[in-house]
Amino acid sequence: MSVVGAIMVPHPPIILPEVGRGEEKKIAATSAAYEQAAAFVSELNPDTIVLASPHSIMYSDYFHISPGKAAKGDMGQFRAPQVKFRVEYDTAFVAELTKLCDETGFPAGTLGERKAELDHGTMIPLYYVNHYDQSYKLVRIGLSGLPLAEHYRLGKMIQKTADKLGRRVVFIGSGDLSHKLREEGPYGFAKEGPDYDERIMDVMGRAAFDELLDFDERFCEKAAECGHRSFCILAGALDGKHLETKRLSHEGTFGVGYGVCTYNVLGENPDRRLLEKWEARQSMALMEKRTKEDAFVRLARAVINRWVRERKRLPLPEDLPPEMIELRAGAFVSLHKDGRLRGCIGTIQPVRSCIAEEIADNAISAATRDPRFSPVRPEELDSLEISVDILSEPEDIRSEAELDVRRYGVIVSKGARRGLLLPNLDGVDTVDEQVSIALRKAGISEHEKGIELQRFEVVRHV
């Protein structure tokens, strides 16, 4: 036995008649699809349901798996306290899954529970499932702030655990789609909202799960999606499986997207080991990009590789361009992995004898001393994208009108407090955003008087 199927479902409280009180009729197609998905789960006769919910406990760098023997909850926060739930947890499954995570160094386990009660992202799917079957045991998993690929890997570990224990497992990916589909909706409208819904329903309707990992997280954030990480875990749980996929419904009546799909496992399919294929494509793209790196980036990469692997400082190569040896300037080294920042450290003005030394120092610091991140591990080195920014001398300016978010970086200061933001950063589209972020980095309130502004230009090497 193993993972025998999965469903992708939303969790709007209003869909329950006890909460909606008539409003649920406006999403009748979602309700009907939900009933169909729940009946599908019952037909699979699962021993265990593994459910990922965005509203369970969430950490930035850790997946929380609910501990204990059982849990309960109700819909009281939605004016329906009479709708109650009690579930038994599959303690053996949780123990085996956490053991596997410990053995492989994967950041998941039962630590850090803050609230034992069931969340609505868990209760609403179970409300429908319980119409047909209540004999299952549950494993409840929270999401994390880790990259999408890490969520997929957790799904693969769930599959491996099911295989080892011989459980019939159904996975439920609980999550709404975009929350910004309509101006009159509770969260307003963003153009990324309908784009996200169309794209995610296409991907999930085709079970093209490797494409889930290609969604830019800034795009997902602007769309205010809810369930993407749940869907990535679902995808991992079905990795390598031959699937019968049905797209049952998609609605956005209240300005929030609700999608329902079912996945029936028909057997094995080695061609659907999609994480491996995605990682191979990523690796090829990085290797191609690396062949185009200039001397500035090549130096940063070589220094980081030597330091992380051997804890030794790389001597400066003899074939560096003259400007890297003869000139001095401030420099920032930025690291990205899976499209996300992995470290960034720099100097506003030069503190070393030349640009090359400036890059070498800041490269080591970006990889090992950025307080926002754990040190880079040797196994991450081949996945890093590296850029180097060489800064011009900062110049004083009188107002934000002299800034251009694409051309100039900004330095804000008041007394000893100082914050900097580089120019032309993804997701920073206006001067107001640029200055606001720099102020937060400096610990300066936007309403304080006497804030000094400087601007600088950079030459970016990638």
Secondary structure by P-SEA (a helix, b strand, c coil): cccccbbbbbbcccccccccccccccaaaaaaaaaaaaaaaaaacccbbbbbbcccccccccccccccccccccccccccccbbbbbbcaaaaaaaaaaaaaaacccccccccccccccaaaaaaaaaaaaccccbbbbbbbcccccaaaaaaaaaaaaaaaaaaccbbbbbbccccccccccccccccccaaaaaaaaaaaaaaaccccccccccaaaaaaaccccaaaaaaaaaaacccccccccccccccccbbbbbbbbbbcbbbcccaaaaaaaaaaaaaaaaaaaaccaaaaaaaaaaaaaaacccccccccccccccccbbbbbbbbbbccccccbbbbbcccccccaaaaaaaaaaaaaccccccccccccccccbbbbbbbbccbbbbccccccccccbbbbbbcccbbbbbbccccccccaaaaaaaaaaaacccccccbbbbbbbcccccc
